[in-house]
Amino acid sequence: MLDAPYVSVKLLFAILAFITGLCVGSFLNVCIYRIPREISIIFPPSECPNCRKKIKVTDLIPVISYMILRGKCRKCKNPISILYPVVELITGLLWLLAFLKFGFTFETVAAIFLITLLIPVAFIDLEFMIIPNGLVITGLIGGTGVFLFHALYRPVIFFDLPLWYAPLIGMISASGILFIFALVTYFIYKNDGGMGMGDVKIFLPIGLILGARLALLSLFISFMIAGVLSAILLILKKLNRKSAIPFGPFIVIATILIIFTGPDLMFIY
C-alpha cells in the first residue's frame, strides 16, 4: 500500500507535468507555424498570423485564452485555428500519461523528449509534407544524450535489448530499411511521389531512444496504419493511386503508441 505523502507528491508532479505540457504545446504551435516557413521561433514575439499584431501575454494562456477569446483574435476578430488548443491539449495529456506510466524514472524524461519532438513532426508533415532537418538534428542531439546515459548507467528503458549498443542497432536498422524503401519508391514513381528522406532521417532519433526492438516494431506498425488508412481512403475514393500521403503522422502515431504499450505489443507480435 502506498504512503499518503508519496501519493500526494505524485499527484502534484502529475498536475505539474500536465500544466508544463500545455505550456510546451503552446511553444510547439510556434514551431509548427514558423519552422516550415523559415521564420525564427524566437523573434518576433507571438503575433496574430492575420493582422500581425503582437499578442498580449494574457492571451497566451494555453487552451484557456482560446476559450475566452472564442477562437478569435482580440484585435482583428479573425478566427484562430482550432489546432492551437488541440496541440496544447495533446502535448499536456501525453506529458501527463508519460509521467503516470513511468513515474520518477529516466524513461519519463526520454518519453517526454521524444513525444515533444514528434508532435511538430506530425503537424508540419501533414500540412507541408516535409520533416524539417532542424527537428531531426534536435532529435539526434537529445537522442544522443539518452543513448549515452543509457550506455553509461544502463537503466532499464523501453523494454530494449540488454546491450549498450542496441539503440545504435535500432537507429541503423529502422532508418536503413526506410532508406531502401525510399530508393525503391523513387525509382518507381520518379517525380510523382515516393517516400521522402525526412521519414528516413526522423527514425535516427527514434531508434536511438527506443532501441532496436521497439524502433523496428514502430516502423512495422507505421506501415500497417498507413496501409489500412490508405486502403480505406481508396475505397471511399478520397484518394487515387497517385495521391501523395505524408508518412510522418503515421510514424508519430505508431511511435507514441509504442512508447506506452511497447512491451505488450511486442508480446502480441
N, C-alpha and C positions, 0 to 999 in steps of 0.2 A: 504494500500500500504506500502511495506517495505521500510525503510530508506536505502539509499545507503551505509552508514557506516556499517549497520547490514549485508547487502548482502555481502559486501567486507570481513567482518570478517568471515562470514560463509563460503565463498569461500576459504579463507585462511585456515580455520580449516579443510575443506573438502580435500584440497590438502595435508595438514599435515597428516590427517587420512590415506589417500591412501599411502603416502610415508612410514609412520610408519608401516602400514600393510605389505608393501613389505618387509621391514627390519625384521619384526617379522616372516614373511613367510620364510625368509632365515634361521632364527633360528629354525623354525619348521622342516625344512628339516633335520637339525642336529638331532632333536628329533626323527623324523621318522626313520632315519637310525640307530641311536645309541641305543635308548631305548630298542627295541626288541632284540638287540644283546648284551645287558647288558654292554655297553660302556659308560663311563662318557660323559655327554653332555658338560662338561667344558674343560676337558683335554683328549687327546691332542688337540691343535688348529686345525682348519679346514684343512683337508688333502684330497688328491685325493684317492678315495677308491681302485684305481688300482695300482698306483705306490707308494702310501703312502707319497708322497712329500707334504710339507707344502704349502698351497695355499696362495698367496700374498693377502694383503688387497685389492689391486686394482682389483683383480679378484673375489672379493666377493660382488660386487655391484649387487643388485637384478636385475634379468632379463637382464640388460644391459651387464654385464660381459659375460653371456651365449651367447648373440648375437655376441659380439666382438670376443669371442673365437670360435664361430661357433660350439658350443656344444661339444668342445673337451678340454681335459686337456692341459694346456700350456706346461707341461713337457713331458708327455708320449704320448700325442696325442690320447689317448683312448677316446671314446665317453663318454659324461656326460649325464645321464638320462634326458630326456625332462621333467620328473616330477619335477625337481628342479625349473625351471621358472614357471611351471604350479602351483605349491603350492604357490609360491610367489605372482603370479598374483591373484589367488583365494583369498588369505588372504587379499591382498591390496584392491581388489574390494569389498569384504564383509565388511571390516572395513569402506570403503567409503560409502557403502549402509546403514550400520548401522547408521552412522552419519547423512546422508541425511534423513533417516527415522525418527530418534528420536531426532536429534538436540542436544541442550545443556541440556540433561536430564540424570537422573540416568539410565534410560533404555539403553542408548547408552553404558554406562560402562558395564552393565550386559550383553548386547547382544554381545559386543566385547569379553568379557571374555569367554562366552560360545562358541562362534564361534571359537576362538583361541584354546580352549580346544578340540573341536570336530574334527578339521581338521586332526591332527595327529592320532586321534582315527580311522578315516575312512581309512587312507592310511596304517596304521600299521595292522589293522584288515584285510584289503583287501589282503595284502601280507602274513602275518603270521597267520591270523585267531586267533589273541589274542587281548585283550584290556588290556594293562599293568596296574597293580594296582597303579603305580606311577601317571598315568594320572587321575585315579579315585580319589585318595587322593588329588591331586591338585585341582580337580573339587570340591571336598567336602569342602576344605578349602575356596576356592573362593565363592562357593555356600552358605556356612555358613555366610560369610561376607555380601553377598547380602540379605540373609534371615534376618539377624539381623538389617541391615539398613532399610529394608522394614518394619520389625516389630516395630522398634522404631519411624521411621519418616513417615511411611505409604504413600510413594509416589505412584501414580498410575503406575503400571508396568505390562506390557504384558497382559492386559485385565483379570487380575486374579479376583478371588472371593474377596469380601470386608471383608476378615477375615485374621487376622495376622498369623494364623496357616495354611492358605491354602497351602503354599509351602510344609509344612510337610505332608499334605494330598496327594499332588501331588507326593512327593518322595516315600511315603509308598505304595500308591495305584499302581503307574506305575511299580515300582520295584517288588511289591508283585505279580502283575499279571504275569509279566515276570518270576518270580521265580517259580510260579506254572506251567507255560508253560514249563520252563526248566526241571522241575521234570518229567512232563508227557513225554516230548520228550526223556529224559534219559531212562525211563523205556521202551519206545517203541523201541528206536534204540540201547540201551546199549552202546557198544563201537564203534558203526558205525556212530555216529554223535549225533545230537541234539543241542539244544541251549546252548551256553556257559554261565558261570556265569559272564563273563565280560560284556555281554549285560545287564544282570540284574543290575550289580553294576553301570554302567555308567548312568542309569536312576536316581540314587540317586542325583547327582548334577543337572541333567536336571530338575528333579522335584522341587528341592529347588529353582531354578532360574525361571523356567516357571510358577510354581504354579500348582494347581490341574487341572483346565480346560485344559490348553494347554499341560501339560505333558501327560495327557490321550489321547488327540487328536493327539499328536505327536506319541504316541505308536500305535494308530489305523492306522494312515497314514503310519507308518513304515511297518506294516503288509500288508497294501494294496499294497504299492510299491513292497515289496518283493514278494508278491503273484503274481502280474501281471508279473513282470520280470521273475520269476521262470517259470511261465506257458509258456511264450514266448520262453524261452531257452529250455524247454522240447519239445515244438512243433518243434523247429528248430533242435532238437536232439543234442544240445550243452551240455545238462546235462541229467543225468538219475535220477531216483527217490532216489537213494542212494548218489547222489553227495552232498558234503558239500558246503554250501554257507555262507560266512561271513555276519552276520546280522548287524554288526556295521555300515557299509556305509549307509544302509537304515535308521538306526536311525539318523545318521548325516544329511542326505538329508531331512528327514521329520522334524527334529528339526529346521534346518536352515530355511526351508520353513515356519514353524510355527512362528519363530521369526519375519519374515517380513509380514506375511499375516494371522497371528493367528485369529484376530477378524473377518476378512472376512470369513475365512474357518469355524469358529465357527458358524457364522450366516447361512452359507450354510448348515452346518451339522444339 
